[in-house]
Amino acid sequence: MKFVSVGMPVYNEEQFIEETILSILNQDYKNFELIISDNASTDKTKQICLNYSENDSRIRFYSRETTTDSTTNFNYVASLAKGDFFMWASGHDTRDPTFISRCVAALEQSNSIVLCYSDAVWIDKNGKNIGFEKSDIDTVGMSKIERIKKVFWNLGYAYPIYGIFRKETLNAVLPYQKILGPDVVLLSELSAIGEFARLHEPLFNIRKLSDYGDWHIYFQKSMNINLNRKKAIGLFFQFIVKNYRAVIKHAQSPGEKLIIKKIFLVDSFIKYHWMLSGLIRLR
């Protein structure tokens, strides 16, 4: 049975952290470790995590003395992973008890599959279903260019980043970058390397928090920067370039390079116009 590492970077998650931890501990797949890194929380998150780690040997708990950006914490839990497969987990989302076992089963069907994820539902603070989230980036059996195109055009909210990765392949694209849209860039590059498998059932619950959609909070949490319009627009163009560079290095022919250039340096302005428009309106 393959060993799975679950990395959970957390900060001030006391409201939902117990429910999240239990959704991992109650998985029907038992051969895993849970790595929790608390980013110097100011609420009861640290104590809650400590209590669970003291009573379950599968949990390894780490605590920072000072708060850093969430991207650094994401990379930290991944660097500590010992498993054949790896999964990031937030401190507020939850999973069906079969999530890990079914993703692992899909990954074991073929070494070409580097990521398995499921459909999802959005939930509110009370756990009520408030809408479905489907991102059809299933690329099993496709060629490299077919995979790249499908992930580029079909990836919406990048929640598949919370699926299960083949750790050896994930290591090749880490670290998680301290940029706008690091999840998109990571998934884009992985699409050039291997296949993504989608489970057509909502086995993942995404908690919609009160700060969802706030660009200022997003940049403060992920990159530890205070945002203004000029800086935001610069970060958008950096995202376009980083996304392109992550994929183009996997091109093996002039034809592949030409297609990738069109997608990431031309079509990106079609797909992500909403993002640029929102950043331009920032104060």
Secondary structure, 3 states (H helix, E strand, C coil): CCCEEEEEEECCCCCCHHHHHHHHHCCCCCCEEEEEEECCCCCCHHHHHHHHHHHCCCEEEEECCCCCCHHHHHHHHHHCCCCCEEEECCCCCEECCCHHHHHHHHHCCCCCEEEEEEEEEEECCCCCEEEEECCCCCCCCCCHHHHHHHHHHHCCCCHHHHCEEEHHHHHHHCCCCCCCCHHHHHHHHHHHHCEEEEEEEEEEEEECCCCCCCHHHHHHHHHCCCCCHHHHHHHHHHHHHHHHHHHHCCCCCHHHHHHHHHHHHHHHHHHCHHHHHHHHCCC
